[in-house]
Amino acid sequence: MDSTVTSIGTRPKHAMAMPPEAPRPMPRQDLHRAPEAAPALTRSVRSWFARLLVIAITAGMAGYGIYEMLGVVDFLRMTILQGVMLVFFAITFTWIAFAAAGAVVGMFTPRARFSASDSPGDSRTALVMPVYNENPLQTTAALQAMAEALSAQGAAQHFEIVVLSDSTRVDVWVAETIAVHHLRRALAQTMPVWYRRRWRNTGRKAGNIAAFVERWGGRYDYMVVLDADSLMAAETLLALVNRMEADPRLGLLQTVPALVGQWSLFARLQQFAGRIYGGIIARGVAAWSGDDGNYWGHNAIIRLAAFAQACGLPVLTGKQPFGGHVMSHDFVEAALMRRAGWKVRMACDLGGSWEESPPSLVEAAVRDRRWAQGNLQHSKVIGASGLRIASRVHFLMGIMSYLSAPLWLLLLLTGFALTLQATLMPPEYFIQEFQLFPDWPRFDAVRMVKLFIFSMIVLLLPKMLGIVHSLFTGHLRRGSGGVFGIVAGSIVETLFAAMFAPIMMLVQTQHIIQILTGRDSGWGSQRRAATGIAWHEAWSFHWQHTLIGLGTAGVAYWLSPVLLAWLSPTLVGLVLAVPLSKASGSTLLGRWLARCGLLRIAEETHLPEIIRRRDEIVRGTEPLPGDGLRHLARDRQARLNHITCNLPPPPDPRGAPDEHRLTAAAKLADAHTLAEAMQWLTPDERLRVAADATLLERLTQLPDDQSARRGRP
């Protein structure tokens, strides 16, 4: 046997995948019983004042809109169908009024100022990056850039990198171990780098992090959770640690990540919108949340003592998609932590926190399927005992962000049905037997136009406030191309958003139907690179939307050209769904708009050093092998690094040997060449070979072709 390929269970002591275990118990929480010994929860006058403002503004806007709608349909003579439309209108209009109210509060909330020590003291923070079939070159480049930036600040000794893999594809797994080896070598004198791949993906991302905390959480005071596309400046990381050190009851501090780094049209629209409108929206949420904030799953720092004490997630009763392991764990963890008496806050004043947008409309829709299921699953958590009211509101906001799509669709369908009824069914003017005067149908068209204008104002209010705020904020104005860049870019973004909105309405409605009928989303990896959308892919995904748009337009024109004019803002996006989706993934269109000075963000004008360094590392690193198992078979050093980079697999249960390992061993025994073995092995069997030093050695001994069989039968 190759002397370098040691058993996974007998690796050299100097080649450790993970540090010595330092367990933190993480008891599973009971949703039906609040913790008995929770400290008294803090109450902020400022956050309560912000809440009252949000409630008052929402009530005022929604009340006026509903009052006008009552006048439109003549409440005293309202039909059943008009009543149904009124109910849907009241729900959806209150929802957009709530969003507008939050933006108003955010617009006039002063930026918080914090003072904290300049040093993280003696604390130790883990930079935790859970990965699932991601591009290891991108993830390790970001981690290396962050480590180097912390070293330049003289604070690297307070941080450690922890890569937590749940990858299920052998090629990705092998690429991860190679990339981690390169990262360790690059940071040998800077920062420890740990890597652990789970053998069973229990609980998905939440289970991945919980398993780390239970075995190694005692080693750290804090962890900064990163997504595969996350990047954070050293100054931001140090500020997060300092604020945790300054407030012993602060359990979680969430930054507001800015979208950067993509050039497709869809991503640039998202980046621009987040920069121009996102700031005041986030400040509004932070203002009324106060210490009852939320967690978005990444780009946040967490006190591990609080997390272990309060955030052991229960397994929800019932079958998937509503039962089972919690999918959107972040909201639940924030609510449970707050229930236990820890503060959960948003750090809206901190920059230097970035992530990337999905590159296309299709990728955004695919991601939304998983998010929709996770948020609807919160319907089983929102009533948990002991939760703060604000935590329940966060859950409700998440649920409504997806339920609003079918509600908007039902509102449109009800209005369409009313028009159909008025066109095809002659009205009855004398309903009662002895009626002297006719009962005329009532529908105030003038009032309807006024209500439509008011609705558009409420809907666009966050955008308008964001534009005003950006125009009067120097760094935003300069970074977005000045007055022209902000105003013209906002018009472009609003037009595309209006066309994308009806498509996403149908997509999310389909998601809700799938969830309610018991279909689980599964757990797929994300496509983050802007590789474009092929025409056949766009057609396959959107042909139904196009047919619905064309069919509705035809019926509307047949009923009334005026009705078609009213519906045209919705129907344009549906009819053009295929070319719009194709365009959404286009980097050529995105770059052309940038050359025109549109949809620009500050990071493109003045590229932050840490982003420049990450991109430099990516460009300067050799591509990772595409066929991981073949690479291990022919690269002696890669085999050793791979084996020493992984923890021992758990033993098979008695009487139930791993069938994939057994069949892999049999196929390797029968194979005459490496190519033959690679052709026979299934994906699951390839994973077993890469995990087993003995099977890997058998694969290594196979010749490349028949001429090198060395007398084998």
Secondary structure as GFF3:
##gff-version 3
##sequence-region A 1 713
A	DSSP	three_ten_helix	8	10	.	.	.	ID=ss1
A	DSSP	alpha_helix	45	73	.	.	.	ID=ss2
A	DSSP	three_ten_helix	75	77	.	.	.	ID=ss3
A	DSSP	alpha_helix	80	107	.	.	.	ID=ss4
A	DSSP	beta_strand	125	131	.	.	.	ID=ss5
A	DSSP	alpha_helix	136	152	.	.	.	ID=ss6
A	DSSP	three_ten_helix	156	158	.	.	.	ID=ss7
A	DSSP	beta_strand	159	165	.	.	.	ID=ss8
A	DSSP	alpha_helix	170	186	.	.	.	ID=ss9
A	DSSP	beta_strand	193	197	.	.	.	ID=ss10
A	DSSP	alpha_helix	204	216	.	.	.	ID=ss11
A	DSSP	three_ten_helix	217	219	.	.	.	ID=ss12
A	DSSP	beta_strand	222	225	.	.	.	ID=ss13
A	DSSP	beta_strand	231	232	.	.	.	ID=ss14
A	DSSP	alpha_helix	234	246	.	.	.	ID=ss15
A	DSSP	beta_strand	250	255	.	.	.	ID=ss16
A	DSSP	beta_strand	258	259	.	.	.	ID=ss17
A	DSSP	alpha_helix	265	276	.	.	.	ID=ss18
A	DSSP	alpha_helix	278	289	.	.	.	ID=ss19
A	DSSP	beta_strand	300	303	.	.	.	ID=ss20
A	DSSP	alpha_helix	304	310	.	.	.	ID=ss21
A	DSSP	alpha_helix	329	339	.	.	.	ID=ss22
A	DSSP	beta_strand	343	347	.	.	.	ID=ss23
A	DSSP	beta_strand	353	355	.	.	.	ID=ss24
A	DSSP	alpha_helix	361	377	.	.	.	ID=ss25
A	DSSP	three_ten_helix	378	380	.	.	.	ID=ss26
A	DSSP	alpha_helix	389	424	.	.	.	ID=ss27
A	DSSP	alpha_helix	445	471	.	.	.	ID=ss28
A	DSSP	alpha_helix	474	479	.	.	.	ID=ss29
A	DSSP	alpha_helix	482	516	.	.	.	ID=ss30
A	DSSP	alpha_helix	535	559	.	.	.	ID=ss31
A	DSSP	alpha_helix	561	575	.	.	.	ID=ss32
A	DSSP	alpha_helix	577	584	.	.	.	ID=ss33
A	DSSP	alpha_helix	587	595	.	.	.	ID=ss34
A	DSSP	alpha_helix	602	605	.	.	.	ID=ss35
A	DSSP	alpha_helix	609	620	.	.	.	ID=ss36
A	DSSP	alpha_helix	628	634	.	.	.	ID=ss37
A	DSSP	alpha_helix	636	644	.	.	.	ID=ss38
A	DSSP	alpha_helix	659	670	.	.	.	ID=ss39
A	DSSP	alpha_helix	674	680	.	.	.	ID=ss40
A	DSSP	alpha_helix	683	691	.	.	.	ID=ss41
A	DSSP	alpha_helix	693	701	.	.	.	ID=ss42
A	DSSP	three_ten_helix	706	708	.	.	.	ID=ss43
###
